[in-house]
Amino acid sequence: MKKFSVTSSILSSSDLAEFVREKYAFSPNTTCRLLKAGINHTYRIDNGDETFIFRIYSYNWRTKEEITEELKLLLLLKQNDISVSYPITDKFENLINAIDAPEGLRYSVLFSFAKGHKVLNFSKDTHFEIGKLMAKIHKITKGLELRRIKYSPEILLNQSLNHIQHFLSENTEEMQFLIATRSVLEKELLNANHNVLRNGIVHMDIWFDNLNISDENEVTLFDFDFCGNGWLCLDIAYYILQLYSTEKDEIERAEKIKAFYKGYETIEKINDEEKRLIPFLGVCMYYFYLGVQCNRFENWSNTFLNEVYLKRFISVLIKGYYEKKN
């Protein structure tokens, strides 16, 4: 009987519990539980009264050098007292461990557990604190560069559209909208005043799902998997984009956006050119993440990623935001 290869696997929680017990010298009672399976797989590790997050990167998703750069950034932020989930070394002082998964070599990292819990809709005061947190990160990372991806118009728009085209016909109304709008967005980005745009390291995925908020309103940021190089206002654009998705009341949303900006600008100023670009960059981020979903279909090969989903995503989310903001 032919033995088939594997493209994506979910590793056994019990085997991983044994793995972390040995690698990190944890107690025999240490437990492991799967929290989320997506591009990367996230597990919760409980070792007595200590809790950690164990991430297993998908096969052929990030190189060891890319992960090393991500962890280097996290340690830099931790050293500067920024509230982030940071990597933990094993008993041999290694931050990254390889796992021989059925599909091939995958990398794993143990992270500190972020205090608090996820909240979908939070107060103006919390948005103010998140603005401050983002700006503190940008102040540290401004002018720095990782040996990772640079988020250029080619990556955000053209490469993303190529991935989407494998799943949605060019003849559809929705794809025609993406193609036409891509030209408008690309022109705006290429013709922007690059001399005044702040460059540095960007997180690219700051939203409620990657933030834990404590009862004392302390915010901890995690999941830097998409960190790379680009305009710092990309992070702002993505955060504002998510507020339009989660906050349906226009008056309340406007107040929360104002609070976020106010918090940010207590640390770093956002110049006029950045503010002008933010709506366009928000739409670009929609292109980018829809492209990621299509590119990593084998990690998300379930019923949601189909033609109906793509058409709705484009017509309701992307087109809706584009028409609202431009």
C-alpha positions as CSV (number, residue, x, y, z in Angstrom):
1,M,0.0,0.0,0.0
2,K,1.3,3.4,-1.0
3,K,2.4,5.7,1.9
4,F,1.2,9.2,1.2
5,S,3.1,12.4,2.2
6,V,1.6,15.1,4.4
7,T,1.2,18.8,3.6
8,S,0.0,20.0,7.0
9,S,-0.4,18.2,10.3
10,I,-1.6,18.9,13.8
11,L,0.8,17.4,16.3
12,S,-0.3,15.4,19.3
13,S,-0.7,17.5,22.4
14,S,0.4,14.6,24.6
15,D,3.6,14.2,22.6
16,L,4.3,17.9,22.7
17,A,3.8,17.9,26.5
18,E,6.6,15.2,26.7
19,F,8.7,17.3,24.3
20,V,8.5,20.5,26.3
21,R,9.0,18.6,29.6
22,E,12.3,17.3,28.3
23,K,13.5,20.5,26.4
24,Y,12.6,23.0,29.2
25,A,13.1,20.8,32.2
26,F,9.5,21.2,33.2
27,S,7.7,19.0,35.8
28,P,6.3,15.5,34.9
29,N,2.8,17.0,35.4
30,T,3.2,19.6,32.7
31,T,0.2,19.7,30.3
32,C,-0.2,20.8,26.7
33,R,-3.5,21.9,25.0
34,L,-4.1,23.1,21.4
35,L,-5.5,26.6,21.3
36,K,-5.5,27.4,17.6
37,A,-4.5,25.8,14.3
38,G,-4.0,28.2,11.5
39,I,-0.8,29.2,9.6
40,N,1.0,28.4,12.8
41,H,-0.3,26.2,15.6
42,T,-0.6,27.6,19.1
43,Y,-0.6,25.5,22.3
44,R,-1.0,26.3,25.9
45,I,1.6,24.9,28.3
46,D,0.8,24.6,32.0
47,N,3.8,23.8,34.3
48,G,2.5,24.0,37.8
49,D,1.4,27.6,38.4
50,E,3.3,28.8,35.3
51,T,1.6,29.2,31.9
52,F,3.3,29.5,28.6
53,I,2.4,29.7,24.9
54,F,4.1,27.1,22.6
55,R,4.1,28.0,18.9
56,I,4.8,25.6,16.1
57,Y,5.5,27.3,12.8
58,S,4.0,25.7,9.7
59,Y,6.2,23.7,7.3
60,N,7.9,26.0,4.8
61,W,6.3,29.2,6.3
62,R,9.2,30.9,8.1
63,T,12.9,30.1,7.8
64,K,15.0,29.8,10.9
65,E,16.7,33.1,10.2
66,E,13.3,34.8,9.9
67,I,12.2,33.4,13.2
68,T,15.5,34.4,14.8
69,E,14.9,38.0,13.6
70,E,11.4,38.0,15.1
71,L,12.7,36.8,18.4
72,K,15.6,39.4,18.3
73,L,12.9,42.1,17.9
74,L,10.9,40.7,20.9
75,L,13.9,40.7,23.1
76,L,14.8,44.2,22.1
77,L,11.3,45.4,23.1
78,K,11.4,43.5,26.3
79,Q,14.7,45.1,27.2
80,N,13.0,48.5,26.7
81,D,10.1,47.5,29.0
82,I,7.6,47.2,26.2
83,S,4.7,44.8,27.3
84,V,5.1,41.9,24.8
85,S,5.0,38.2,24.9
86,Y,8.7,37.2,24.7
87,P,10.6,34.0,23.9
88,I,11.8,31.6,26.6
89,T,15.1,29.7,26.3
90,D,15.2,25.9,26.9
91,K,17.6,24.2,29.3
92,F,20.4,24.5,26.7
93,E,19.7,28.3,26.2
94,N,18.1,27.7,22.8
95,L,15.2,29.9,21.7
96,I,14.3,27.8,18.7
97,N,13.8,24.0,18.5
98,A,13.2,21.9,15.4
99,I,10.5,19.3,15.3
100,D,10.5,16.4,12.8
101,A,6.8,16.6,11.7
102,P,5.2,14.2,9.2
103,E,5.4,16.9,6.5
104,G,9.0,17.9,7.3
105,L,11.0,20.1,9.6
106,R,9.0,22.6,11.6
107,Y,10.3,25.1,14.2
108,S,9.0,25.8,17.6
109,V,9.3,28.5,20.2
110,L,8.1,28.9,23.8
111,F,6.7,32.3,24.7
112,S,5.7,34.0,27.9
113,F,2.0,34.1,28.6
114,A,0.4,37.5,28.1
115,K,-1.5,38.7,31.2
116,G,-5.2,39.3,30.8
117,H,-7.6,38.2,28.1
118,K,-8.9,39.1,24.6
119,V,-11.7,41.7,24.4
120,L,-13.5,42.4,21.1
121,N,-14.9,45.8,22.1
122,F,-13.0,47.9,24.6
123,S,-13.1,51.4,26.1
124,K,-11.7,54.6,24.8
125,D,-9.1,54.5,27.6
126,T,-7.9,51.1,26.3
127,H,-7.6,52.4,22.8
128,F,-5.6,55.3,24.2
129,E,-3.2,52.8,25.9
130,I,-2.9,50.8,22.7
131,G,-2.0,53.9,20.8
132,K,0.7,54.7,23.3
133,L,2.0,51.1,23.1
134,M,2.2,51.1,19.3
135,A,4.0,54.5,19.3
136,K,6.5,53.3,21.9
137,I,7.3,50.3,19.7
138,H,7.6,52.6,16.7
139,K,9.9,55.0,18.6
140,I,12.3,52.1,19.3
141,T,12.1,50.4,15.9
142,K,12.1,53.6,13.7
143,G,15.1,53.4,11.4
144,L,15.8,49.8,12.2
145,E,15.7,46.9,9.8
146,L,15.2,43.1,10.2
147,R,16.5,40.5,7.8
148,R,12.9,39.9,6.8
149,I,10.3,40.9,4.2
150,K,9.9,44.5,3.1
151,Y,6.3,45.5,2.7
152,S,6.4,47.2,-0.6
153,P,3.5,47.8,-3.0
154,E,4.6,44.7,-5.0
155,I,4.2,42.5,-1.9
156,L,1.0,44.1,-0.5
157,L,-0.9,44.4,-3.8
158,N,0.6,42.5,-6.8
159,Q,1.8,39.4,-5.1
160,S,-1.4,39.2,-3.1
161,L,-3.6,39.5,-6.2
162,N,-1.7,36.7,-7.8
163,H,-2.5,34.4,-4.9
164,I,-6.2,35.4,-5.0
165,Q,-6.5,34.7,-8.7
166,H,-5.9,31.0,-8.1
167,F,-9.2,30.9,-6.3
168,L,-11.4,33.5,-8.1
169,S,-11.9,33.9,-11.8
170,E,-10.7,37.2,-13.4
171,N,-14.1,37.4,-15.1
172,T,-16.0,37.9,-11.8
173,E,-17.2,41.3,-10.8
174,E,-15.3,41.1,-7.5
175,M,-12.0,40.3,-9.2
176,Q,-12.5,43.1,-11.7
177,F,-12.9,45.4,-8.7
178,L,-9.7,44.2,-7.1
179,I,-7.7,44.6,-10.4
180,A,-9.1,48.1,-11.0
181,T,-8.6,49.3,-7.4
182,R,-5.1,47.8,-7.3
183,S,-3.9,50.4,-9.9
184,V,-5.4,53.3,-7.9
185,L,-3.7,52.1,-4.7
186,E,-0.4,51.3,-6.3
187,K,-0.3,54.8,-7.8
188,E,-1.0,56.4,-4.4
189,L,1.8,54.4,-2.7
190,L,4.4,55.0,-5.4
191,N,3.6,58.7,-5.7
192,A,3.6,59.3,-1.9
193,N,6.1,61.7,-0.4
194,H,8.6,59.0,0.7
195,N,10.9,61.6,2.3
196,V,8.5,62.3,5.2
197,L,7.2,58.7,5.8
198,R,8.8,57.1,8.8
199,N,10.4,53.7,8.1
200,G,11.3,51.0,10.4
201,I,10.1,47.6,11.8
202,V,6.4,47.0,11.7
203,H,4.2,44.4,13.5
204,M,1.5,44.3,10.7
205,D,-1.1,42.5,12.8
206,I,-2.0,44.7,15.8
207,W,-5.7,44.1,16.5
208,F,-7.8,42.7,19.3
209,D,-6.9,39.1,18.6
210,N,-3.2,39.8,19.3
211,L,-3.8,41.8,22.5
212,N,-4.5,40.7,26.0
213,I,-6.0,43.2,28.4
214,S,-5.8,42.8,32.2
215,D,-8.4,43.9,34.7
216,E,-6.0,46.8,35.4
217,N,-6.2,47.9,31.7
218,E,-2.7,46.8,31.1
219,V,-2.2,45.8,27.4
220,T,0.2,43.1,26.3
221,L,0.9,42.6,22.6
222,F,1.9,39.2,21.0
223,D,2.2,37.3,17.7
224,F,4.9,39.1,15.8
225,D,4.9,36.5,13.1
226,F,4.3,39.0,10.3
227,C,6.8,41.5,11.5
228,G,9.0,43.0,8.8
229,N,10.2,46.3,7.3
230,G,8.1,49.2,6.0
231,W,6.3,52.4,6.7
232,L,5.3,52.6,10.4
233,C,1.9,54.0,9.4
234,L,1.1,50.5,8.1
235,D,0.5,49.4,11.7
236,I,-1.8,52.4,12.2
237,A,-3.7,51.7,9.0
238,Y,-4.3,48.1,10.0
239,Y,-5.5,49.1,13.5
240,I,-8.0,51.7,12.1
241,L,-9.2,49.2,9.5
242,Q,-10.0,46.7,12.3
243,L,-11.9,49.4,14.3
244,Y,-14.1,49.8,11.2
245,S,-14.8,46.1,11.3
246,T,-15.5,45.7,15.1
247,E,-17.1,49.0,16.0
248,K,-20.3,49.4,14.1
249,D,-21.6,52.6,15.8
250,E,-20.1,55.5,13.8
251,I,-20.1,58.0,16.7
252,E,-18.5,55.5,19.2
253,R,-16.0,54.4,16.5
254,A,-14.9,57.9,15.8
255,E,-14.4,58.6,19.5
256,K,-12.3,55.4,19.9
257,I,-10.2,56.3,16.8
258,K,-9.6,59.7,18.2
259,A,-8.6,58.2,21.6
260,F,-6.2,55.8,19.8
261,Y,-4.6,58.7,17.8
262,K,-4.3,60.8,21.0
263,G,-2.5,58.0,22.8
264,Y,-0.2,57.4,19.9
265,E,0.7,61.1,19.6
266,T,1.7,61.5,23.2
267,I,4.8,59.5,22.1
268,E,5.2,60.0,18.4
269,K,3.6,62.4,15.9
270,I,1.8,61.2,12.8
271,N,2.6,63.6,9.9
272,D,0.0,64.7,7.4
273,E,1.3,62.5,4.6
274,E,1.0,59.4,6.8
275,K,-2.5,60.4,7.8
276,R,-3.4,60.9,4.1
277,L,-2.1,57.4,3.2
278,I,-3.8,55.5,6.1
279,P,-7.1,54.8,4.3
280,F,-5.3,53.6,1.2
281,L,-2.9,51.4,3.2
282,G,-5.9,49.9,5.1
283,V,-7.3,48.7,1.8
284,C,-3.9,47.4,0.9
285,M,-3.8,45.4,4.1
286,Y,-7.1,43.7,3.1
287,Y,-5.4,42.6,-0.2
288,F,-2.4,41.4,1.7
289,Y,-4.2,39.2,4.3
290,L,-6.7,37.8,1.8
291,G,-3.6,36.8,-0.3
292,V,-2.1,35.1,2.7
293,Q,-5.2,33.1,3.2
294,C,-5.2,31.9,-0.4
295,N,-1.4,31.3,-0.4
296,R,-1.7,29.1,2.7
297,F,-4.8,27.3,1.6
298,E,-3.4,24.0,2.8
299,N,-3.3,25.4,6.3
300,W,-7.0,26.5,6.1
301,S,-8.3,23.9,3.7
302,N,-11.9,23.9,5.0
303,T,-15.2,25.1,3.7
304,F,-14.8,28.8,4.5
305,L,-12.2,29.5,1.9
306,N,-14.3,29.2,-1.3
307,E,-15.7,31.4,-4.0
308,V,-18.7,32.5,-1.9
309,Y,-16.4,33.5,0.9
310,L,-14.0,35.4,-1.4
311,K,-16.8,37.3,-3.2
312,R,-18.4,38.3,0.1
313,F,-15.0,39.3,1.6
314,I,-14.2,41.5,-1.4
315,S,-17.7,43.1,-1.9
316,V,-18.5,43.6,1.8
317,L,-15.2,44.2,3.5
318,I,-12.7,45.5,0.9
319,K,-15.1,47.4,-1.4
320,G,-17.1,48.6,1.6
321,Y,-14.1,50.1,3.3
322,Y,-12.7,51.5,0.1
323,E,-15.9,53.3,-0.7
324,K,-16.3,54.5,2.8
325,K,-12.8,55.9,3.2
326,N,-12.1,57.2,-0.3
